[in-house]
């Protein structure tokens, strides 16, 4: 067993949580407005795939290299 020190920060300040939230809102907006602008289904799918792909890559990068804190729920 190893022991380490990490800064504890509220989940409200989590870059990862905010990235996921923005991705969900962007996806919902893309789906809700796709028909309003008469976008074909394949274009809507491409937009949603692009949004979700960008969110996945951003989350992976932030989680791997830019996450020096832990949320309180992770500490036991």
Buried (B, 14 or more C-beta within 10 A) or exposed (E): EEEEEEEEBEEEEBBBBEBBEBBEEBBEEBEEEBEEEEBEEEEBBEBBEEBBEBBEEBBEEBEEEEBEEBBEEEEE
